[in-house]
Amino acid sequence: MASIAQQDISPVLFEDTSVAFASQSDSKLRKTYWLFAMMNQAWLVNLGTFFIKLALELRLPVKNLIRNTIFEQFCGGETITDCEKTISALAQSGIGTILDYSVEGEDSEESFEATTAEILRTIDKAAVSEHIPFTVFKVTGIGSTELLEKVQQKAELTTSEQEAFERIRSRVNSLCSRACNKGVRIFIDAEESWIQDVIDKLAYEMMGKYNRQQPIVYNTFQLYRHETLGQLKNAYLTARDKGYYLGAKLVRGAYIEKERVRARENQYCDPVHKNKAATDNDFNASVDFCLEHIEHIAVCLGTHNEFSSLCCASKMKKRGIAQNDQRVWFAQLQGMSDNISFNMAKAGYNVAKYVPYGPIDAVMPYLFRRAQENKSIAGQSSREYLLVKSEIKRRGISTM
Ligand SMILES: Cc1cc2nc3c(=O)[nH]c(=O)nc-3n(C[C@H](O)[C@H](O)[C@H](O)COP(=O)(O)OP(=O)(O)OC[C@H]3O[C@@H](n4cnc5c(N)ncnc54)[C@H](O)[C@@H]3O)c2cc1C
Protein backbone atom coordinates (compact mmCIF):
# COMPACT_ATOMS: atom_id res chain seq x y z
CA MET A 1 0.00 0.00 0.00
CA ALA A 2 1.37 3.43 -0.89
CA SER A 3 2.35 5.63 2.00
CA ILE A 4 1.35 9.23 2.54
CA ALA A 5 4.00 11.83 3.27
CA GLN A 6 3.29 13.52 6.60
CA GLN A 7 3.75 16.99 5.12
CA ASP A 8 0.94 16.27 2.63
CA ILE A 9 -1.75 16.15 5.25
CA SER A 10 -3.14 18.41 7.88
CA PRO A 11 -2.47 16.95 11.30
CA VAL A 12 -5.01 14.18 11.89
CA LEU A 13 -3.96 11.66 14.49
CA PHE A 14 -6.35 8.74 14.41
CA GLU A 15 -4.59 7.01 17.26
CA ASP A 16 -5.50 9.91 19.55
CA THR A 17 -8.22 8.09 21.48
CA SER A 18 -8.42 10.95 24.01
CA VAL A 19 -10.20 13.03 21.33
CA ALA A 20 -12.33 10.13 20.09
CA PHE A 21 -13.65 9.26 23.55
CA ALA A 22 -13.54 12.74 25.15
CA SER A 23 -17.31 12.84 25.58
CA GLN A 24 -17.43 9.47 27.38
CA SER A 25 -17.23 9.39 31.18
CA ASP A 26 -15.19 6.60 32.76
CA SER A 27 -18.31 4.59 33.53
CA LYS A 28 -19.70 5.03 29.99
CA LEU A 29 -16.32 4.02 28.59
CA ARG A 30 -16.33 0.84 30.71
CA LYS A 31 -19.78 0.00 29.33
CA THR A 32 -18.55 0.57 25.77
CA TYR A 33 -15.51 -1.60 26.53
CA TRP A 34 -17.65 -4.53 27.71
CA LEU A 35 -19.99 -4.27 24.76
CA PHE A 36 -17.13 -4.41 22.24
CA ALA A 37 -15.31 -7.07 24.27
CA MET A 38 -18.43 -9.27 24.01
CA MET A 39 -18.93 -8.53 20.31
CA ASN A 40 -15.27 -9.39 19.78
CA GLN A 41 -16.16 -13.01 20.62
CA ALA A 42 -17.49 -14.48 17.39
CA TRP A 43 -19.21 -17.43 19.13
CA LEU A 44 -21.01 -15.04 21.51
CA VAL A 45 -22.25 -12.87 18.63
CA ASN A 46 -23.58 -15.93 16.79
CA LEU A 47 -25.22 -17.35 19.89
CA GLY A 48 -26.56 -13.94 20.99
CA THR A 49 -28.02 -13.26 17.55
CA PHE A 50 -29.79 -16.63 17.61
CA PHE A 51 -31.27 -16.12 21.10
CA ILE A 52 -32.32 -12.50 20.54
CA LYS A 53 -34.12 -13.45 17.31
CA LEU A 54 -35.86 -16.28 19.15
CA ALA A 55 -36.71 -14.12 22.17
CA LEU A 56 -38.21 -11.40 19.96
CA GLU A 57 -40.26 -13.98 18.08
CA LEU A 58 -41.53 -15.48 21.35
CA ARG A 59 -42.18 -11.94 22.64
CA LEU A 60 -39.93 -12.48 25.66
CA PRO A 61 -39.03 -9.26 27.53
CA VAL A 62 -35.57 -8.61 26.03
CA LYS A 63 -36.16 -5.12 24.64
CA ASN A 64 -34.78 -3.30 27.67
CA LEU A 65 -31.61 -5.36 27.55
CA ILE A 66 -31.20 -4.50 23.85
CA ARG A 67 -32.08 -0.83 24.47
CA ASN A 68 -29.39 -0.46 27.17
CA THR A 69 -26.63 -2.18 25.25
CA ILE A 70 -26.29 -2.51 21.48
CA PHE A 71 -29.19 -0.14 20.63
CA GLU A 72 -27.75 2.61 22.86
CA GLN A 73 -24.31 2.17 21.26
CA PHE A 74 -25.37 2.30 17.61
CA CYS A 75 -28.70 4.15 17.50
CA GLY A 76 -30.00 7.58 18.43
CA GLY A 77 -33.34 6.35 19.79
CA GLU A 78 -36.74 5.28 18.57
CA THR A 79 -37.89 8.68 17.27
CA ILE A 80 -36.41 11.90 15.89
CA THR A 81 -37.04 13.55 19.26
CA ASP A 82 -35.08 10.78 21.02
CA CYS A 83 -32.12 11.61 18.74
CA GLU A 84 -31.85 15.23 19.93
CA LYS A 85 -29.32 14.28 22.63
CA THR A 86 -27.05 12.57 20.10
CA ILE A 87 -27.44 15.43 17.60
CA SER A 88 -26.26 17.99 20.18
CA ALA A 89 -23.51 15.77 21.58
CA LEU A 90 -22.04 15.29 18.09
CA ALA A 91 -22.52 18.97 17.26
CA GLN A 92 -20.42 19.94 20.28
CA SER A 93 -17.46 18.30 18.54
CA GLY A 94 -18.31 19.84 15.18
CA ILE A 95 -19.84 16.62 13.79
CA GLY A 96 -23.09 16.60 11.84
CA THR A 97 -25.87 14.03 12.17
CA ILE A 98 -27.52 12.13 9.33
CA LEU A 99 -30.83 10.83 10.66
CA ASP A 100 -31.25 7.35 9.23
CA TYR A 101 -34.72 5.86 9.70
CA SER A 102 -33.47 2.28 9.75
CA VAL A 103 -36.62 0.25 9.55
CA GLU A 104 -35.99 -2.89 7.51
CA GLY A 105 -37.94 -5.94 6.43
CA GLU A 106 -41.36 -4.27 6.15
CA ASP A 107 -43.14 -5.21 2.97
CA SER A 108 -46.53 -3.58 2.52
CA GLU A 109 -47.76 -0.48 0.70
CA GLU A 110 -48.89 0.85 4.06
CA SER A 111 -45.41 0.54 5.58
CA PHE A 112 -43.79 2.05 2.46
CA GLU A 113 -46.07 5.08 2.79
CA ALA A 114 -45.35 5.34 6.52
CA THR A 115 -41.58 5.15 5.90
CA THR A 116 -41.80 7.82 3.19
CA ALA A 117 -43.70 10.08 5.61
CA GLU A 118 -41.04 9.54 8.28
CA ILE A 119 -38.17 10.32 5.88
CA LEU A 120 -40.01 13.51 4.86
CA ARG A 121 -39.95 14.41 8.57
CA THR A 122 -36.17 13.90 8.66
CA ILE A 123 -35.86 16.30 5.69
CA ASP A 124 -38.04 18.88 7.47
CA LYS A 125 -35.94 18.45 10.59
CA ALA A 126 -32.67 18.87 8.63
CA ALA A 127 -34.03 22.03 7.03
CA VAL A 128 -34.28 23.71 10.43
CA SER A 129 -31.17 22.25 12.07
CA GLU A 130 -27.68 23.47 11.26
CA HIS A 131 -26.34 20.21 12.71
CA ILE A 132 -27.96 17.93 10.11
CA PRO A 133 -26.05 18.33 6.83
CA PHE A 134 -27.62 15.37 4.95
CA THR A 135 -30.63 13.08 4.91
CA VAL A 136 -30.77 9.52 3.62
CA PHE A 137 -33.05 6.74 2.47
CA LYS A 138 -33.02 3.23 1.05
CA VAL A 139 -35.25 2.51 -1.93
CA THR A 140 -36.15 -0.89 -0.39
CA GLY A 141 -37.59 1.01 2.58
CA ILE A 142 -40.21 2.57 0.31
CA GLY A 143 -40.83 -0.20 -2.23
CA SER A 144 -40.85 -3.95 -2.70
CA THR A 145 -37.44 -5.57 -3.23
CA GLU A 146 -39.09 -8.33 -5.25
CA LEU A 147 -40.65 -5.80 -7.61
CA LEU A 148 -37.35 -3.88 -8.00
CA GLU A 149 -35.71 -7.16 -8.93
CA LYS A 150 -38.36 -7.89 -11.55
CA VAL A 151 -37.93 -4.43 -13.03
CA GLN A 152 -34.15 -4.92 -13.20
CA GLN A 153 -34.63 -8.28 -14.95
CA LYS A 154 -36.92 -6.49 -17.44
CA ALA A 155 -39.57 -9.12 -16.68
CA GLU A 156 -43.09 -8.45 -17.89
CA LEU A 157 -45.00 -6.62 -15.17
CA THR A 158 -48.71 -6.98 -14.45
CA THR A 159 -50.76 -3.78 -14.42
CA SER A 160 -50.77 -3.72 -10.65
CA GLU A 161 -46.99 -4.20 -10.59
CA GLN A 162 -46.55 -1.35 -13.05
CA GLU A 163 -48.68 0.82 -10.78
CA ALA A 164 -46.69 -0.26 -7.74
CA PHE A 165 -43.44 0.67 -9.50
CA GLU A 166 -44.87 4.07 -10.42
CA ARG A 167 -45.66 4.55 -6.72
CA ILE A 168 -42.01 3.81 -5.87
CA ARG A 169 -40.86 6.36 -8.40
CA SER A 170 -43.33 8.89 -7.06
CA ARG A 171 -42.15 8.30 -3.45
CA VAL A 172 -38.52 8.74 -4.51
CA ASN A 173 -39.55 11.91 -6.31
CA SER A 174 -41.47 13.27 -3.34
CA LEU A 175 -38.41 12.81 -1.10
CA CYS A 176 -35.96 14.39 -3.55
CA SER A 177 -38.32 17.20 -4.44
CA ARG A 178 -38.88 18.07 -0.74
CA ALA A 179 -35.10 17.92 -0.20
CA CYS A 180 -34.54 20.26 -3.14
CA ASN A 181 -37.24 22.73 -2.04
CA LYS A 182 -35.74 22.88 1.42
CA GLY A 183 -32.10 22.94 0.25
CA VAL A 184 -31.31 19.70 2.10
CA ARG A 185 -28.85 17.19 0.59
CA ILE A 186 -30.12 13.62 0.34
CA PHE A 187 -28.23 10.31 -0.03
CA ILE A 188 -29.75 7.32 -1.81
CA ASP A 189 -28.11 4.28 -0.23
CA ALA A 190 -26.74 1.50 -2.45
CA GLU A 191 -28.06 -2.05 -2.05
CA GLU A 192 -27.67 -5.49 -3.66
CA SER A 193 -26.45 -5.73 -7.27
CA TRP A 194 -29.67 -7.42 -8.42
CA ILE A 195 -31.67 -4.25 -7.70
CA GLN A 196 -28.94 -1.60 -7.93
CA ASP A 197 -29.41 -0.79 -11.65
CA VAL A 198 -32.98 0.29 -10.94
CA ILE A 199 -31.86 2.37 -7.95
CA ASP A 200 -29.13 3.99 -10.10
CA LYS A 201 -31.65 4.87 -12.79
CA LEU A 202 -33.99 6.49 -10.30
CA ALA A 203 -31.07 8.37 -8.73
CA TYR A 204 -29.91 9.84 -12.06
CA GLU A 205 -33.48 10.77 -12.97
CA MET A 206 -33.65 12.71 -9.68
CA MET A 207 -30.22 14.33 -10.17
CA GLY A 208 -31.31 15.51 -13.62
CA LYS A 209 -34.28 17.22 -11.98
CA TYR A 210 -32.88 18.51 -8.70
CA ASN A 211 -29.08 18.95 -9.03
CA ARG A 212 -29.19 21.82 -11.55
CA GLN A 213 -28.30 24.62 -9.14
CA GLN A 214 -26.38 22.65 -6.52
CA PRO A 215 -25.77 19.00 -5.59
CA ILE A 216 -28.85 17.84 -3.66
CA VAL A 217 -29.25 14.17 -4.61
CA TYR A 218 -26.27 11.84 -4.03
CA ASN A 219 -26.14 8.32 -5.45
CA THR A 220 -23.98 5.70 -3.68
CA PHE A 221 -21.09 3.96 -5.45
CA GLN A 222 -20.00 0.57 -4.07
CA LEU A 223 -16.35 0.22 -5.00
CA TYR A 224 -16.22 -3.48 -4.14
CA ARG A 225 -17.88 -4.06 -7.51
CA HIS A 226 -15.62 -4.37 -10.60
CA GLU A 227 -17.74 -2.10 -12.71
CA THR A 228 -18.36 0.75 -10.28
CA LEU A 229 -15.29 2.89 -10.96
CA GLY A 230 -16.19 2.92 -14.67
CA GLN A 231 -19.81 3.73 -13.80
CA LEU A 232 -18.69 6.66 -11.65
CA LYS A 233 -16.71 8.06 -14.58
CA ASN A 234 -19.69 7.65 -16.92
CA ALA A 235 -22.03 9.23 -14.39
CA TYR A 236 -19.72 12.25 -14.27
CA LEU A 237 -19.64 12.57 -18.06
CA THR A 238 -23.42 12.31 -18.30
CA ALA A 239 -23.92 14.86 -15.50
CA ARG A 240 -21.49 17.28 -17.16
CA ASP A 241 -23.10 16.84 -20.59
CA LYS A 242 -26.62 17.23 -19.26
CA GLY A 243 -25.72 20.17 -17.05
CA TYR A 244 -26.28 18.93 -13.51
CA TYR A 245 -24.00 18.24 -10.54
CA LEU A 246 -23.09 14.66 -9.67
CA GLY A 247 -23.58 13.83 -5.99
CA ALA A 248 -21.43 10.79 -5.10
CA LYS A 249 -21.31 8.90 -1.83
CA LEU A 250 -18.38 6.48 -2.06
CA VAL A 251 -18.48 3.26 -0.03
CA ARG A 252 -16.74 -0.09 -0.32
CA GLY A 253 -20.00 -2.09 -0.09
CA ALA A 254 -21.88 -3.92 2.62
CA TYR A 255 -23.31 -7.04 0.97
CA ILE A 256 -20.20 -8.99 0.04
CA GLU A 257 -21.29 -12.36 1.44
CA LYS A 258 -24.78 -12.21 -0.06
CA GLU A 259 -23.30 -11.17 -3.43
CA ARG A 260 -20.81 -14.04 -3.47
CA VAL A 261 -23.34 -16.69 -2.41
CA ARG A 262 -25.87 -15.64 -5.02
CA ALA A 263 -23.29 -15.44 -7.80
CA ARG A 264 -22.11 -18.94 -6.89
CA GLU A 265 -25.61 -20.39 -6.63
CA ASN A 266 -26.78 -18.88 -9.89
CA GLN A 267 -23.47 -19.44 -11.66
CA TYR A 268 -22.85 -15.91 -12.86
CA CYS A 269 -19.67 -13.88 -12.56
CA ASP A 270 -19.21 -12.58 -9.01
CA PRO A 271 -19.72 -8.80 -9.28
CA VAL A 272 -17.43 -8.17 -6.30
CA HIS A 273 -13.65 -7.80 -6.59
CA LYS A 274 -11.66 -10.94 -5.84
CA ASN A 275 -9.81 -9.39 -2.93
CA LYS A 276 -9.79 -6.48 -0.51
CA ALA A 277 -6.75 -4.84 -2.15
CA ALA A 278 -8.65 -4.48 -5.45
CA THR A 279 -11.60 -2.89 -3.60
CA ASP A 280 -9.23 -0.54 -1.77
CA ASN A 281 -7.55 0.47 -5.04
CA ASP A 282 -10.86 1.31 -6.69
CA PHE A 283 -12.10 3.18 -3.62
CA ASN A 284 -8.98 5.35 -3.49
CA ALA A 285 -9.01 5.85 -7.27
CA SER A 286 -12.63 7.03 -7.04
CA VAL A 287 -11.71 9.55 -4.37
CA ASP A 288 -8.99 10.80 -6.69
CA PHE A 289 -11.38 11.01 -9.64
CA CYS A 290 -13.98 12.96 -7.65
CA LEU A 291 -11.41 15.44 -6.35
CA GLU A 292 -10.00 15.86 -9.84
CA HIS A 293 -13.49 16.79 -11.09
CA ILE A 294 -14.63 18.64 -8.01
CA GLU A 295 -16.08 21.46 -10.13
CA HIS A 296 -18.84 19.03 -11.12
CA ILE A 297 -18.88 16.45 -8.33
CA ALA A 298 -19.78 16.69 -4.64
CA VAL A 299 -18.41 13.72 -2.76
CA CYS A 300 -18.92 12.04 0.59
CA LEU A 301 -16.60 9.23 1.74
CA GLY A 302 -18.69 6.76 3.76
CA THR A 303 -15.83 4.87 5.31
CA HIS A 304 -14.18 3.64 8.49
CA ASN A 305 -10.89 3.14 6.69
CA GLU A 306 -8.15 5.33 8.13
CA PHE A 307 -5.87 5.09 5.10
CA SER A 308 -8.60 6.16 2.66
CA SER A 309 -9.57 9.06 4.90
CA LEU A 310 -5.96 10.23 5.19
CA CYS A 311 -5.40 9.71 1.50
CA CYS A 312 -8.35 11.95 0.71
CA ALA A 313 -7.12 14.60 3.17
CA SER A 314 -3.72 14.50 1.52
CA LYS A 315 -5.15 14.79 -1.99
CA MET A 316 -7.38 17.69 -0.93
CA LYS A 317 -4.32 19.54 0.27
CA LYS A 318 -2.39 18.82 -2.94
CA ARG A 319 -5.29 20.14 -5.01
CA GLY A 320 -5.77 23.22 -2.83
CA ILE A 321 -9.23 22.15 -1.66
CA ALA A 322 -10.00 23.63 1.75
CA GLN A 323 -10.70 21.20 4.59
CA ASN A 324 -14.19 22.65 5.08
CA ASP A 325 -15.07 22.82 1.37
CA GLN A 326 -18.75 21.82 1.26
CA ARG A 327 -18.11 19.57 -1.73
CA VAL A 328 -16.12 17.07 0.35
CA TRP A 329 -17.52 15.24 3.38
CA PHE A 330 -16.48 12.27 5.50
CA ALA A 331 -19.10 10.07 7.14
CA GLN A 332 -19.05 7.22 9.63
CA LEU A 333 -21.71 5.24 11.47
CA GLN A 334 -22.81 6.20 14.99
CA GLY A 335 -20.96 4.15 17.60
CA MET A 336 -18.09 3.27 15.26
CA SER A 337 -14.76 4.80 14.22
CA ASP A 338 -15.05 7.76 16.56
CA ASN A 339 -11.27 8.07 16.25
CA ILE A 340 -11.77 9.06 12.61
CA SER A 341 -14.88 11.22 13.09
CA PHE A 342 -13.71 13.21 16.10
CA ASN A 343 -10.11 13.65 14.96
CA MET A 344 -11.07 14.69 11.42
CA ALA A 345 -13.67 17.14 12.73
CA LYS A 346 -11.08 18.55 15.14
CA ALA A 347 -8.70 19.05 12.21
CA GLY A 348 -11.40 21.08 10.42
CA TYR A 349 -12.83 18.57 7.90
CA ASN A 350 -16.56 18.20 7.24
CA VAL A 351 -17.69 15.14 9.15
CA ALA A 352 -21.11 13.60 9.78
CA LYS A 353 -22.37 10.40 11.35
CA TYR A 354 -25.30 8.23 10.27
CA VAL A 355 -27.51 8.09 13.37
CA PRO A 356 -29.97 5.23 12.85
CA TYR A 357 -33.26 5.33 14.68
CA GLY A 358 -36.59 3.52 14.73
CA PRO A 359 -38.58 1.03 16.80
CA ILE A 360 -36.27 -1.58 18.37
CA ASP A 361 -37.77 -4.62 16.57
CA ALA A 362 -37.49 -2.90 13.22
CA VAL A 363 -33.83 -1.84 13.57
CA MET A 364 -32.66 -5.30 14.73
CA PRO A 365 -31.38 -6.36 11.26
CA TYR A 366 -29.18 -3.23 11.27
CA LEU A 367 -27.93 -4.03 14.79
CA PHE A 368 -27.17 -7.67 13.91
CA ARG A 369 -25.03 -6.40 11.00
CA ARG A 370 -23.09 -4.10 13.35
CA ALA A 371 -22.50 -6.99 15.76
CA GLN A 372 -21.26 -9.21 12.91
CA GLU A 373 -18.94 -6.44 11.73
CA ASN A 374 -17.37 -6.11 15.20
CA LYS A 375 -16.51 -9.79 15.62
CA SER A 376 -12.90 -10.78 15.80
CA ILE A 377 -11.85 -12.18 12.41
CA ALA A 378 -9.22 -14.92 12.10
CA GLY A 379 -8.11 -14.29 15.69
CA GLN A 380 -7.67 -10.54 15.08
CA SER A 381 -9.52 -8.31 17.52
CA SER A 382 -11.96 -5.83 16.04
CA ARG A 383 -10.76 -2.29 15.41
CA GLU A 384 -13.35 -0.74 17.77
CA TYR A 385 -12.45 -3.10 20.61
CA LEU A 386 -8.75 -2.24 20.32
CA LEU A 387 -9.50 1.49 20.31
CA VAL A 388 -11.63 1.45 23.42
CA LYS A 389 -9.12 -0.82 25.14
CA SER A 390 -6.34 1.61 24.37
CA GLU A 391 -8.35 4.54 25.81
CA ILE A 392 -9.02 2.53 29.00
CA LYS A 393 -5.27 1.98 29.26
CA ARG A 394 -4.48 5.65 28.55
CA ARG A 395 -6.85 6.78 31.33
CA GLY A 396 -5.35 4.19 33.65
CA ILE A 397 -8.78 2.97 34.79
CA SER A 398 -9.93 -0.56 35.48
CA THR A 399 -12.49 -2.25 33.25
CA MET A 400 -14.71 -3.20 36.24
C1 LIG B 1 -21.57 6.64 6.31
C2 LIG B 1 -21.63 5.29 5.67
C3 LIG B 1 -22.61 5.02 4.71
C4 LIG B 1 -22.67 3.76 4.11
N1 LIG B 1 -23.61 3.53 3.13
C5 LIG B 1 -23.61 2.34 2.48
C6 LIG B 1 -24.49 2.10 1.39
O1 LIG B 1 -25.30 2.94 1.01
N2 LIG B 1 -24.43 0.88 0.78
C7 LIG B 1 -23.52 -0.09 1.14
O2 LIG B 1 -23.47 -1.16 0.51
N3 LIG B 1 -22.69 0.12 2.18
C8 LIG B 1 -22.71 1.30 2.85
N4 LIG B 1 -21.84 1.49 3.89
C9 LIG B 1 -21.00 0.36 4.39
C10 LIG B 1 -19.73 0.24 3.58
O3 LIG B 1 -20.04 -0.19 2.29
C11 LIG B 1 -18.72 -0.76 4.20
O4 LIG B 1 -19.33 -2.01 4.32
C12 LIG B 1 -18.19 -0.41 5.54
O5 LIG B 1 -18.08 0.99 5.72
C13 LIG B 1 -16.79 -1.04 5.72
O6 LIG B 1 -15.89 -0.54 4.75
P1 LIG B 1 -14.82 0.62 5.06
O7 LIG B 1 -14.59 1.47 3.88
O8 LIG B 1 -15.33 1.34 6.26
O9 LIG B 1 -13.46 -0.04 5.45
P2 LIG B 1 -12.70 -1.38 5.49
O10 LIG B 1 -12.97 -2.00 6.83
O11 LIG B 1 -11.32 -1.07 5.12
O12 LIG B 1 -13.27 -2.31 4.35
C14 LIG B 1 -14.16 -3.37 4.55
C15 LIG B 1 -14.88 -3.52 3.24
O13 LIG B 1 -13.94 -3.93 2.22
C16 LIG B 1 -14.60 -4.78 1.30
N5 LIG B 1 -13.93 -6.10 1.34
C17 LIG B 1 -13.57 -6.80 2.46
N6 LIG B 1 -13.02 -7.98 2.12
C18 LIG B 1 -13.03 -8.04 0.77
C19 LIG B 1 -12.62 -9.03 -0.17
N7 LIG B 1 -12.08 -10.19 0.23
N8 LIG B 1 -12.79 -8.77 -1.47
C20 LIG B 1 -13.33 -7.61 -1.90
N9 LIG B 1 -13.74 -6.63 -1.05
C21 LIG B 1 -13.60 -6.84 0.26
C22 LIG B 1 -16.05 -4.89 1.75
O14 LIG B 1 -16.77 -3.91 1.06
C23 LIG B 1 -15.97 -4.57 3.24
O15 LIG B 1 -17.18 -4.06 3.73
C24 LIG B 1 -21.76 2.75 4.49
C25 LIG B 1 -20.78 3.02 5.46
C26 LIG B 1 -20.70 4.26 6.04
C27 LIG B 1 -19.64 4.52 7.06
PDBQT file of the ligand as one rigid body, heavy atoms in Angstrom, charges set to zero:
ROOT
HETATM    1  C1  LIG A 501     -21.573   6.637   6.314  1.00  0.00    +0.000 C 
HETATM    2  C2  LIG A 501     -21.634   5.288   5.670  1.00  0.00    +0.000 A 
HETATM    3  C3  LIG A 501     -22.609   5.022   4.711  1.00  0.00    +0.000 A 
HETATM    4  C4  LIG A 501     -22.666   3.761   4.108  1.00  0.00    +0.000 A 
HETATM    5  N1  LIG A 501     -23.610   3.528   3.131  1.00  0.00    +0.000 NA
HETATM    6  C5  LIG A 501     -23.607   2.340   2.480  1.00  0.00    +0.000 A 
HETATM    7  C6  LIG A 501     -24.488   2.098   1.389  1.00  0.00    +0.000 A 
HETATM    8  O1  LIG A 501     -25.295   2.940   1.006  1.00  0.00    +0.000 OA
HETATM    9  N2  LIG A 501     -24.434   0.881   0.776  1.00  0.00    +0.000 N 
HETATM   10  C7  LIG A 501     -23.519  -0.089   1.137  1.00  0.00    +0.000 A 
HETATM   11  O2  LIG A 501     -23.474  -1.159   0.514  1.00  0.00    +0.000 OA
HETATM   12  N3  LIG A 501     -22.687   0.119   2.181  1.00  0.00    +0.000 NA
HETATM   13  C8  LIG A 501     -22.709   1.303   2.854  1.00  0.00    +0.000 A 
HETATM   14  N4  LIG A 501     -21.836   1.494   3.892  1.00  0.00    +0.000 N 
HETATM   15  C9  LIG A 501     -21.000   0.362   4.388  1.00  0.00    +0.000 C 
HETATM   16  C10 LIG A 501     -19.727   0.242   3.579  1.00  0.00    +0.000 C 
HETATM   17  O3  LIG A 501     -20.038  -0.188   2.287  1.00  0.00    +0.000 OA
HETATM   18  C11 LIG A 501     -18.723  -0.763   4.201  1.00  0.00    +0.000 C 
HETATM   19  O4  LIG A 501     -19.330  -2.011   4.318  1.00  0.00    +0.000 OA
HETATM   20  C12 LIG A 501     -18.186  -0.413   5.540  1.00  0.00    +0.000 C 
HETATM   21  O5  LIG A 501     -18.080   0.986   5.721  1.00  0.00    +0.000 OA
HETATM   22  C13 LIG A 501     -16.789  -1.040   5.717  1.00  0.00    +0.000 C 
HETATM   23  O6  LIG A 501     -15.888  -0.539   4.747  1.00  0.00    +0.000 OA
HETATM   24  P1  LIG A 501     -14.825   0.620   5.062  1.00  0.00    +0.000 P 
HETATM   25  O7  LIG A 501     -14.591   1.470   3.884  1.00  0.00    +0.000 OA
HETATM   26  O8  LIG A 501     -15.325   1.336   6.256  1.00  0.00    +0.000 OA
HETATM   27  O9  LIG A 501     -13.464  -0.043   5.452  1.00  0.00    +0.000 OA
HETATM   28  P2  LIG A 501     -12.696  -1.384   5.486  1.00  0.00    +0.000 P 
HETATM   29  O10 LIG A 501     -12.974  -1.998   6.829  1.00  0.00    +0.000 OA
HETATM   30  O11 LIG A 501     -11.315  -1.072   5.118  1.00  0.00    +0.000 OA
HETATM   31  O12 LIG A 501     -13.271  -2.313   4.354  1.00  0.00    +0.000 OA
HETATM   32  C14 LIG A 501     -14.162  -3.373   4.554  1.00  0.00    +0.000 C 
HETATM   33  C15 LIG A 501     -14.875  -3.517   3.239  1.00  0.00    +0.000 C 
HETATM   34  O13 LIG A 501     -13.943  -3.928   2.224  1.00  0.00    +0.000 OA
HETATM   35  C16 LIG A 501     -14.597  -4.785   1.297  1.00  0.00    +0.000 C 
HETATM   36  N5  LIG A 501     -13.932  -6.105   1.339  1.00  0.00    +0.000 N 
HETATM   37  C17 LIG A 501     -13.573  -6.796   2.457  1.00  0.00    +0.000 A 
HETATM   38  N6  LIG A 501     -13.020  -7.982   2.123  1.00  0.00    +0.000 NA
HETATM   39  C18 LIG A 501     -13.031  -8.038   0.772  1.00  0.00    +0.000 A 
HETATM   40  C19 LIG A 501     -12.618  -9.032  -0.167  1.00  0.00    +0.000 A 
HETATM   41  N7  LIG A 501     -12.077 -10.187   0.226  1.00  0.00    +0.000 N 
HETATM   42  N8  LIG A 501     -12.795  -8.770  -1.467  1.00  0.00    +0.000 NA
HETATM   43  C20 LIG A 501     -13.326  -7.614  -1.901  1.00  0.00    +0.000 A 
HETATM   44  N9  LIG A 501     -13.741  -6.630  -1.054  1.00  0.00    +0.000 NA
HETATM   45  C21 LIG A 501     -13.602  -6.840   0.262  1.00  0.00    +0.000 A 
HETATM   46  C22 LIG A 501     -16.051  -4.892   1.745  1.00  0.00    +0.000 C 
HETATM   47  O14 LIG A 501     -16.773  -3.908   1.057  1.00  0.00    +0.000 OA
HETATM   48  C23 LIG A 501     -15.971  -4.575   3.237  1.00  0.00    +0.000 C 
HETATM   49  O15 LIG A 501     -17.178  -4.060   3.733  1.00  0.00    +0.000 OA
HETATM   50  C24 LIG A 501     -21.757   2.749   4.492  1.00  0.00    +0.000 A 
HETATM   51  C25 LIG A 501     -20.779   3.023   5.462  1.00  0.00    +0.000 A 
HETATM   52  C26 LIG A 501     -20.703   4.262   6.037  1.00  0.00    +0.000 A 
HETATM   53  C27 LIG A 501     -19.638   4.522   7.058  1.00  0.00    +0.000 C 
ENDROOT
TORSDOF 0
